[in-house]
Amino acid sequence: MRTTKQSGSWTAILALACALAGVTTAHAEDLLNNQGVVEMKQLGFSDELILEKIHSSSCQFDTSLDALKGLRAAGISDAVIGEMIRATKREPAAAKAVADPADPLSPHDPGVYWFKPEGQGGRMTKVPPNASTQSKTGGIWKSAFTYGAAKIKHRAILEGEQSTTVVDGARPEFYFHFGKAAESFGGVTSELFALVRLRLNKGNREMIVGTYNITGGEGGAIEKWAVEFESQEMAPGIYKVVPKEDIVSGEYAFYYAGDTAAPGGPYGGAGGMKVFDFSLQHGAAPPPESGKKK
């Protein structure tokens, strides 16, 4: 796990990728045309999501002068129009390869996947994205009484005591599929994500995503709850992620570290940040409890 202050919207891209499938296209095989792009714009999709759809689809765009005038009139940005023009210069996309759920390196939709051990069928299971419902700030009074020297902690809250995604084993194996989006948006990698163990509190799960005081702020999970992992690029845009050591049963989440920095104060964007949460079963035996949790 690495801490970073870079900003980005990759988790938003991964979280909403499945929503793109419903946009009208020229053919049932998902051939994207000008009308499909205009419809996505009208539905409120961001340029980043429209570009991701272009990158992941077979395209048949009309880039004649009249068509470009129509796109501009529809409010399509220069970035999207430029990518549509580039798409027409590429060779027609070959028939899409069918994802093999037993092969983590075969084509898959962008997202985070858990690879079940061979003894459990050896299949890829997608970890659906989740969003924190709120953020909580602790230590404000202590900071005030110490004139800003004491640290204030920002926590992201996830509803419920358990994730809907159940993962098995003390050292689960995950695969991050970024697809062609990674090439277009600056080379995002799994190393820009953090893995943390979630703390149960009043029927919900929470994680500390940043601290700050008078001397400045720091993003990322505190060491007590952070889980170190090894990341290996197996193919372009595909990363294998495995914890460095056996981890205990409990609630966990991957999150993009850049999401902790947002307007409204240092790391004040914890509410609404996208995460990929899972519940780990049959993990390593937990260490003896010692002292009060903070």
N, C-alpha and C positions, 0 to 999 in steps of 0.2 A: 504494500500500500504506500502510495506517495501522496503528500499533501500538496495542493496547488491552489494558486489564486487566479488561475485562468478562468475566464468566463466562457460560456458557451450554451448551446441549446441542444446538445446531443441527446440527452435523455428525453427531451420533448419530441425529437425526431423519432427515437425508438419507440416511445410510448404511443405515438399517434400513427405509426406506419400502417397498422392494421386498418385504420379508418380510410386510408386512401383507396382501398379496393372497391369502394362503393361508387366511385365517380364514374359518370358516363363516358364510355370510350367508343371507338369506331367499330370494334368487333368484340365478340365474347372473349377472345383470347387476350383482352386487355391491350389493344392497340390505341395508344394515346394520340389524340389529334388536337387541333386548335380549340375546338368547342369544349373538349375535356378540360383544358387549361383554364379557359374562361369560367367554366362552371366551378372549378376549384376556387378561383379568385372570388366568385360570387358567394361561395359558401364560407368565406372567411379564412381560408388556409393561408398560412404565411408563405413568403417566397421560398424559405428553406424547405418546407414540405412539398411545394410544387416542384422545386428542383430535384428533390429526392424521388418524386414520382416519375419525373422525366428520366432520371438515371436508371431506375429499376424497371422501366417499361419498354416495350417495342413502340416506336413512335412513327407517325406519319403526319408531319406538319406541313402546312402551306405557308411558305415564307416569301411569297410574292409581295410586291410593294403594297398592293391593295389589302392583302391579308395582314401585313404588319400595321397598316393604318388602323385596321379593325381591332387588332390586339391593343394598340396604344389607346384607342377610344374606350376599350373595356377596362382600362386601368392596369394592364399588365406591365410590370416593371422592365427596365432595360436588361437587368440581370437574367430574368426569365426568358425574355425574347432572344437574348444572345445565346442562351443555352439551347433554345429551340432551333436556332439557325445552325449551331454546331451539330445538333443531333441529326439534321438532314444531310450533313456531309459524311456522317459515319455510314459504314456499310449496314444494310438491313440486318437487324438482330436475328441471330439464329434462334431456332425453337428453344424455348426455355427448358433447361434441364430440370427434371423433377427431383425435388429434395428427397434424399434417402434418410429417413429418421434414424437409421442405424449407423449412419456415417456422419460424424460431426463436421467433416470438411466438405460435405456436399452443399450445394446452394441452399440457403435458408433465408427467410425474411429477416431484416435487421432486428436484432434483439439479443437478449441474454438467455442462454439455454443451460439446463442441467443435463449432463450425460449420465444416464443410469448405468450402474455397473453391469458387466456382461451377465452376471448371475441373475439380474433383474430384467433381462431382455435387451440390454445394450441399446437404448433408444434415447433420442433427444427429447427433452420436455421443456417447453418454453416457460420462462419465468415472466409472468405478465407484469407490466409496470404498475406502480401504485403512486399515490400522491399524499403527502402529509396534509392533514386537515387543518392544522394550525401550528403555530410556533409558540414557545414559551421561553421567557427570559427569567433567569434566576441570578441572585446575588446583587440586585440593584441597591438595596439598602446598605449592604456591607460595603459596596463600592463607594456609596455616598459618604459613609462614616469614615472611610479611609482616604477620602479625597481622590478617588479614582484609582487607587493603587490595587485594590482587590479586583479580581477578574469577574466579569459578568459572562454567564454562559447562555448560549442560545441552543434550544432544543427543538427538534422537529418531532411532531406527534403523529403516529399512525393509529388509526382506529382498530380496536379489538386486541385481544391478547395473543392471537395466533394468525399467521399468514395462511392464505388459502392454498399456497404452494408448499407442498411437503417434500423435503429432500432427505435422502437417507445416507448414512455413513459419516465417519469421523473426518474424512478428508474428501469432500465432494469435488467433482470435476465439472467445471463450467466452461462454456464456449461463448465468446462475444462475437457476434456477427455484425459488422458495421457496413458491409457491402461497399458499393461504389461511392457512397456518401462520404466515406473517410477521405477519399482522394480529392473531393471537391471542396471540402470545408477545412483543410489544413492538417490532415493527418492525425485525427483523434485515435488514441490507443487505449487499451484496457488499463494501462498504468496511470491514466488520469482519473480512474475511479478509486473509490475507497470501499472497503468492506468493514462493517462494524457489527458488533453484537448489540442487539436492542435490549433496553431495560424495560421491564414490566412495571407499570405505575398506574394505579387506579383504573384497571380494566383496559388500558391502552398500552402501546409500545412507544418508546421514545429514544432518541439518540441525540447526543451533543454534537453539533455541527460547527461550532465556532466559539471562541472566547475573545474578549477584548477588555482592555483597561485604558488608563490614561496614556500609556506608552504605545498603544496601537492594538491591532487585532490579529488574530491567527485563525485561519480556516482549517477544517479537518477534525476528525474524531480525536478525542483525548486518548492517550496511550492505553488506558485501562480497558477501553472498549474496542479499540481498533484490532483488526485481524490482518496480519501480514500475509501476503500471497505472492506466489510466483506466476509470472505472466510470460507466455511464449507465443510468438506469432507463427502460426502453423501454415498460413496461406495469406495472400493479400486480403486484408480486412477481416481476418479470422484469428482470434486469440484464444489460447487455452489458459485458463485461470484455475489454480489449485492452491488452497491454503498451505503455507509452509510447514505447519504442524497440525496434528490432530486437534479438532475443535470440539467443544462440548455441545450437547444437545441444547437447543434454545432457539431464539428468534434472531434473525440476521437480515442485513440489507446491503446491497451495493448502491452507491450513489455517486453521481458525477460531482467531483469536488468543486468545480466551478460554480455549481448551483448555490453554494453557500454564500456567495457574494452577490448582493442585490441592493437596489435602492431602498432607502428607509433606515439606514444605519448599518454598521458593520455586521454582516451575516444576518441581517434582518429578514432575508428572503426564505427562511426555513419553512414558513407556512406555504404549502403548495409546491414544494420541491418534489421532483420525480425520483422515485427509488425503485429498486427491484428487490422485493423482500421475500424471504422464504423461512420456513420452519424446519429446523434440522432435527431429525430423529436418529436414534441409535448412534449418537456421537460418542466422544471420549468421556470417561468418567470425570465429573467436575471436581475441582480441588476443594479441600475443606474450607468452609466459610470462615473468614477471620475478620472481625471488626464490622463496623456499620458501613453500608454502601453510601457513597456520596453522589 
